[in-house]
Amino acid sequence: MSSHTASQRYFSTRGGSSDLSFEDVILRGLAPDGGLFIPEEIPSLPPNWQDDWHDLSFEELALQIFGLFISPAEISPSALKDIIHNSYSTFRLPDVAPTVTLDGDRRIYLLELFHGPTFAFKDVALQFLGNLFEFFLTRRNEGKSGKDRSHLTVIGATSGDTGSAAIYGLRGKKDVSVFIMFPTGKVSAIQETQMTTVQDANGTSPLFRFLTLHCLSVDGTFDDCQDFVKALFADPLINKTQSLGAVNSINWARILAQMVYYVSSYLSLRHSDSFDPSNDHIRFVVPTGNFGDVLAGFFAKKLGVPSKSLVVATNENDILHRFWQTGAYEKNPVHDFAAEGGFVEDGAKAHPSGVKETLSPAMDILVSSNFERLLWYLAYDAQSPSTANVQEKRQAACLKVKGWQSELKSRGGFSVENKVLHSAKADFASERVSDVETLSTIRDVYRMGGYILDPHSAIGVTVALRSAKAAPGVYNVALATAHPAKFSNAVGLALKDEKSFHFKDILPDQFVGLEELPKRIRYVKKSEGLDGLRKLIMDEVEKGK
C-alpha cells in the first residue's frame, strides 16, 4: 500500500495478519488469529504542534490526529472532517471533553468525558465508530440492492456503558444489526434502561421494531460476555455467512478516538496561567477496567504528549495493579501477599473465586482485553538492541504475546521477565482503591465544593489525591468517565447524610421517564454455549434483512 504511511498500515499483535488498511481493521474488529490490530509505527506529532494547535477546537484536533493513522486514499480530509463533525455535534458542550479544576491548590483537575449522548466516556469513541461503519458501508453498497448489499453484524459485550453508547452510535444506520451482551443484574438500572429503550433516529419508534437491535442479558459476568464475543469472531461457522464488526475497545477506532482528549487536556492546561510547560509535569490518572482508556493515553504519550506517567487506577478487581507490582498477570492471586495486594481490612484483597462485585461495576473485569496491545510494545522494546531488523523484532514480539495469551488461557496467568516489567513501569504506575475509599472520596469532594463524582471517577480522584500528597506540585488530571446519575445507589450511599444533596437536582432531563418506555431484552443462558448464541444471532439477522 504505497499510498499509506507505516502508521496507516496495521497488523495483528499475534502475527497472523499484516499490511491491512484502516478500513480493514475497523470492519474486522478482531484479527482472525485472536490478536488485536495495531499500527506498524506510532508516528510523532508534527514540530511546533503545541503552538500550532494551541487554539484548535476538539473537532479540529481530532482531524489532525486521525489523519496520522488514516490514509487520505481511504477517507479524504473533507469526508473525515464531516465524519468527525457528525460524531461530536451530538455532545452537549462544544468543548466535548473539557478539563476543569477540582482543587487548584493541590493541582488536581478533572477531564470530563461524560457530555455525550449517553453521559459516559464511551460516547467519544462510539459516536465516531458508528459514523465510520456508516461511511464504509455506504461506499461499499453504492448502486447495490437486496442480497448484494454488504451487511455488518455488530457484536459487543458491556459492563454497563459500552452497550448504550454503541447503540446510540449505531441507531439509524443502514445495513447494520447490533447484538449487545451484558451480565444479568450487574449493570445499573439506568444503564440497562438506556440500552433497552433506545429509539431510532427520528425519535418516534423503537429500533427493535425493525429487529436490528438486540440486547442479550447473559447469566454470567462481563468476562463471560467478552469470551462469547471473542469466540464468535474466531468461529468459522458464523463467519461463513456474517461479516462481524466489533464495538468493544478491541476495535482500533475506539483507541484512536480516545487519544484526542489527552492532547486536548494537555493543551487546555497549557492555556492556563499557572502551568509552565518547561517545568511543570502532568500525570493522567485513569480509572481502568478493560485498559482501552489508559492505552489511548499511552499512544498519546508516544505521539509526543508530555506526561510524567499514566496511572492505572483499579478497584478491588486488581489484576492490573498486581501486574505492575509483581510482573505476574493472573486471574487469581497465587503468589505471595504482594501478588494478592492490599490489606484485608480495607477490602482490597483480590477475590480468589474471580470477579468481585464493587460499587464501580464498569471496572469489575477479570481480564483486560486491551492489555494485549501494551504487551506487544513491551515485548518489542525489551528485545536486545542487537536485533536490528524491524521485521524480526516485530515477529518476535508477536510470538511472545501469543505465548503469554496461550498461558493465560491454559493456566489462568503468566509472568513477564524483569526487563519487561521495567519497561512497563517506565510509562505507567498503578494504584488500587477500595469501595470504602471510593465512598469517602465522593463525600469529601462534595463537601469541598459541591462537585459530585460517580464511583468510577472517584477512584481516579482518590489516586490523584494520593499522588498530590506524595509528589506535591505535579499536575494530576483524573479522567471523569461517567455522569453521577448513572450510579445513583453508590452516590446516594456516599451522600446520604448530606442535607444539601438531593438526587433529583443532578438527574438529567434525558433520564426522566426512561423507565416507563418499553424494553426489549433477550435472556441468554451461558450453558447454551457458543452454539446457542450463534443460532440466535444468525436467525435474528435473517429476520431483520
N, C-alpha and C positions, 0 to 999 in steps of 0.2 A: 504494500500500500504506500506508494511513493507520495501520495497526497496527504499522508498522515505523519506527524512527528512521533517520536518514541513515546511521548506522554499521551498520545491519541490512539495508541495500539495497546491491546490488552491480552493477558494470558491468565491461566489458572494457577493458583497457589500450589496445586499438586502436579502441574506439568503436563496435563493431558490435553490442553487446548492452548493455542497461541496464535499470534498475528490476527487478532479479532478487532473489529471496528466497535465504536461506541454503540451503534445500533444493535450489533450482535449481542453484546454483553447486557444491554438493558433489557432486551426482549427475552433473553435466555435466563437471566437472573442468577441461576446456579450453574456451574460448569458440569458437564456430563460426568467428570471423574469425581464429583462431590466437592471440588475446590471452589474458591471464591475468586472473582476476577479482580486483577489489579493492573495498573498501567506499567508498561515496560520501563518507564522512567518517571520520577517525580520532578517536574520542572521547577524552575526558580521564578519567583515574581520578578517583573522587569525592574531594571535600575531606576531609582528615584520613585518607586511606587508609593512610598509613604507621602511624598509631596504631590505627585501627580494624581493620586486617588483621594487626596485629602477631603475634597468636597463632593465626592461621588455619592449618589443615593444607593440604597441597598440593591435595587434592581441593576444599577449601572455597575456596581461591584460584582454582582453575580455574572453579568455579561463578560467582564474581564476574566474572571476566574474560570468560568465554564469553558471559555474559548481556549484555555490552555490544555483542556482534556478532550475537546470535541473538534474534529476537523471541520473547517468550513465546507469541505467537499461533502460532508454528511448533512450538516444543518448550516445554512447560510447565516451570517451575522444578523440579517434583518429578521429571518424566521426565528432564530434563537432569542432575539430581543422580544418578539411577540410572545413566545412561549413563557419567557420569564415574567413579562407583564401580566399575562393571563394567570400565572401562578400566584403572584404576590399582590395583585389588586384585590384579592379576596380577604386580605388581612385588615384588621380594624385600625391599625396605625400605619401611616406612610413609612415610618422607620422600620417596620416589620419586626425587628428584634432589637429594641433599644437597650442600652446599658445604663442602669440607674444607680444612684448612690444609696447604699443601705446604711453605712456607717463611715462617714468621711474621715473621722479622727483615726480610725483603725484601718482605713483604706480597704474597705470591703464593699464590693459592688455586685450587682445582680445583672446578669444578661437575661432579659425577659424573653422567653421563647413561646409564650402562650397566647399570642394575639391573632392566631389564625382561626379558621372556621370551627375547629373542634377544641380550641383552648388548650392545645398541647404542642410540644416542640416538634412532634412528628409531622405537623402541617407544613413546616418549612420544606421538607423533602418530598412529602407525598402529594402536595399540590403540583409540584414540579414534575414528579414521576407520572402522575395521571395525564398531564399535558404532553409529556414525551410519548407515552403509549398512544395517545390520540394522534399525534403528529406522524409517527411511524406507520400506524395502521391506515390512516387516511391516504398516505402516499402509496402504500402497498396495494390498496384497494381501489385506486383511481380507475374508473372505467370497468370495474368488475361488478358482478351481481351474483346472488344466490350462493351456491357452494364454492364458487371460485374465489369468494372473498376470504381474506385471512381473518382468523378469529383467535383472540387471546383468552386463555383460561387462566385467570389470576388466582394464585394460591397464597394464603397468608396465615400466620399464627400471631396471636396477640395476647399480651398480658394486660391489655387494657386500652391504651391509646392508639396503637398502630391500627387496630381494626376500624375504629370510627374515622381516623384520619385517612386511611386508604379508601374507605367507602365514599367519604366526601370528595376525595381527589378523583375518584373514578365515576361518580354518578353522572349520568347523562352521556357517557362515552359510548360510541357505537362499536359493535363487534367485540365487546368485552363481557365475559362472565366472571363474577367475583365470588370466591369461596374463602371466608374468613373463619378460622377456628379459634375458639377461646376456651379456657378451662372453666367448667361449670362452677359457679359460686365463688370464683376467685378474681373477679373484676368488680369494680364499684358499680352501684346501681345506675349512676349517671353514664358511666362508660358503656354499660350494656344497653341502656336505652338509646344512647346516641347511635350505636351500631345497628340496632334492630328496628329503628323507626325512620331511617333516612328517606327523604323524599327526592323525587327526580329533579332535573334542572329547572323546571318551571314551578316547582314548589307546590304542585297541586295533587299529585297522585303518588302513592308509594311505589318505589322502584321494584319491590318484589312482585308487583302485579305483572311485570314483564319477565319474571323468572330469570333475571340476570344477576341478582344479588342474593347470596346465601350466607347466613350466619350460622355456624355449626358449633354447638355447645358440646364439648368433649368432657367425659367424666374422668378427668386426669389433671395433670399440671401443664403449665406453659411448655415445659420441656417435652412433654408428650406431644403437644400440638406441633412444636417445632420439629420433632422427629418425624412426624407424619409429612410435613412439608418436604423435608429432605428426602424421605422415602419416595414420595410422588415424583420428584424431579429425577430420581435415579431409576424409576420404574419403566421398563421398556414397553409394557402393555399400554399404559395411558399415553406415553409419548408417541405411540404409533398414530394416534388419532387426534391428540390435543397438542396445541402449542402452549406450553405453560409459561406463565410470567410470575415474577416474584415481587412482592411489595415489602417484605421484611428487609432489614438492613443488610442482608446478604446481597441485595441489589446495589450495584455500584453507584447508581444515581442518588441513593439515599446519602451515601458518604460525601459525594461531590457537593450536593446542595448544602450540607451542614458545614462545609469548610467556610462558607461565605460569612457566617456570623462571627467566626473567630477573627476574621480580618476586619469586619465592621466594628467589632467591640474594641479591638486594639486602636483603630483609627479614632473611635469615639473618645477613648481615654487620652489619646494624643491631642485631641482638640482642647482638653481641659487645661486650665491654667496651672493646676497643681502638678501635672505629670511632666516629668523631664525625661524624654526618650533616651537621652545619653547616659542617664544614671539610674533611673527607676526600672524595676523589674516587675513582671506580671506572672502570676500563677493562675491558670484556669482550673477551677475545681468542678468536677463533673460527676453528678450522681450517675452511677453506672450499673447497668444490668447486662444488656446484650453486647456492649462495648462499641456500638456504632458511633455514638455521640462523641465519646472521647477519642475514638480513632480518627474522626474528622479533624479534631484538634491536632492530632499527630501529623496528619497530612498538611494542615495549615502551617504547623511549625517547620516541617521540612520544606514547604514552599518558601519560607523566609519570614513568617510572622514571629516577632520577638516574644519568646515565652520562656521564663525561667524553668518551669516544669508544668506538666499536666498531672493533676491529682485524681486518681481513680478513687471515688468515694462510694463505698458499698454499704449495704445494710447487713443484716446478720447472715445473709447468704453470701459468704465472703470468699468464694473460690479464687477470685482475682486478687484480693488482698493477701491471701495466703501464698499465692504465687510470688508476689513481689517480696514477701518476707523470706521465702524458703527456696524458690525455684521449682516447687512441686505444684503442678496443676492437677488437682484431684477432686473428683466428685465428693468423696468422703474424706474426712481427716484421718489419715492412717500413720502419720509420723509422730512427732513429739508435741509438746504443748505449744511450741511456736507455730507449728503447722495447723493445730486446731484453732489457735488465735484467741486473744482476748481473755477476759475474766468471766468466769461462770456467773458471778453475781450481777454483772451488767447485761446478761442475756446474750452475749456476743459469741458464745461458743458455737461452732458450726454444728448443725443438727445432723447426727450420724445417719439418719434414715433418708436424708435427701433435702428437698426444698423446705424451708421453714416459712410459714406464713407470717408476714410482718405488716406494719402499717404503711409500707411503701410497696404495694403489690406489683407494680410495674418492674420492680427490681428483684422480684422473687424468682430468680433464674439460677439453675444449677450449672449449665454450660453456656458460655457466651460465644455465639457463633462467630462474631466478627473478630474475636481474638486470633483466629487463624490468619487473618491478614497481617496483623502485627507480628505473629510468629514467623511469617515468611521473611519479613525485613530483618528480624533479629537473627534468623539463621543465615541470611545473606551477609549481614555486617560482621558476624562472628567468624567468618572464614579467614583463612590465612591470607595475608597481603600478597603472598607469592602466587596465589591463584589469580592470574592476570586476566584470563579470558572471561568476559562478562557472561557469555552464554553458559560456560561451565559452572560458574558461580551460581547462576540462576537455576540451573538444573539441580545442582547440589542442594540448594535451599528448598526446592520443590520436593526432593526425596526426603529431606529432613522433616518437613512439615507432614508429608504423607506418613512417615513413620510415627511421628507424635500422635497424629489423629488415629492411626491404627491402634496404638497403645491405649488411647482414651476410650476407644470403642470396646476393646477386648479386656482391658484391665481396670478401666474407670479412672485412669490418670496417667501422667508421665512426669518426668523430671528433666530439666534442662541443665546443661553444663554451666559452670560458674561464669564463663565468658559471655554466655547468652543472657544470664540474669544481670550481669554487669551492664550489658548493652541496654536492657530493659530499664534499668534504673537511671540511665543517662537522660532519658526524656520524661520518665514517669516517677511518681511516688504513689503511695496508696494509704488509705485510712478506712477504718470500719466504724460504723455508727449504729448504736442500739436503738430500739424503739423508745426506751426511756429518754435517751438523749434527743431523739427526734421531737418528742412532745415538748421537752424542755426548751428547745430552740424555737419552736413555733410560739410558745408562750413568751419567751424572753424578747424575741424580736417584735412581737405585738406590743409588749409593754414599752419597748424602747421608742417606738414611733408610730405604731398603729399598722405596720405592714403585716399582711397575713400570708404566710408561706404554706404551700401544700407540703405533704410529708416528704416527697422526693427532693424538692428544692431545699427543705430544711436539712436534709442530710448533707447537701453541698455547703450550706451556710455553717453547719456545725463544724465541718472540716476547715472552712475558711477562717472561722473564729480561732480554731486551734493554731492554724498557720500564722495568724496575726499575732498570737501570743508568743509563738516560737521564733518568729522572724519578723519583728516589727519593721515597718517601712516598705515591705513588699506589697504590691497591689494584688489583692485576691479577688478574682472575678468568679463568682459562683453561678452556675447555669441554673436558672429557674425554669423548670421543664413543664410545669402544668399549672393551671389555674386552681386555687384552693377549693373552689366549689365542686370540683370533680371528686374530692375526697372529704366529704362532709363529716363522716364519722371521726376520722383522725383529727381534723381541725376542731370539731366540736368537743372532742375529748380533751384536747390541749387547752382550749379556751373556755371551758365550762364554768370557770369561776370568775371570768372577766365580765363585769356588769355592763360594760360598754359594747360588748360584742353581740351582734345579732346576725345570724347566718343569712337571713333574707337580705341584708344590706350588701352582701357580696355575690348574691345569686344573679348571674347574667340573665338578661331577658330571654336569650336563646334557650335557656334550660327550663323556663317556665312552661308547664303544660306538656313537656316531653313524655312524662309517664302516662298521659292519657291517650297517646297515639297508639294505633295498632302495631303489634310487634310480629316479626316473623323469625322463629328460631327452629332449627332442626337439631334434635338431640342425637349425638353420636356416641356409641359405646366403644371404648378403647378396645374391648375384647373382640370386636368385629374386624379389627386389624386393617391392613392396607387393602385387602380385597374388598371389604365392605365400603371403605371410603372411596376407592376407585370407582366402584359401581355407582355409588350415589352421584359423584361428580359427573361421570360420563352420561348418566341418564338425564340429569338436570340440564347439562349443556345442550343435549339434543332437543329437549323440550323447549328451551329458550331460543333456539335458532329460528 
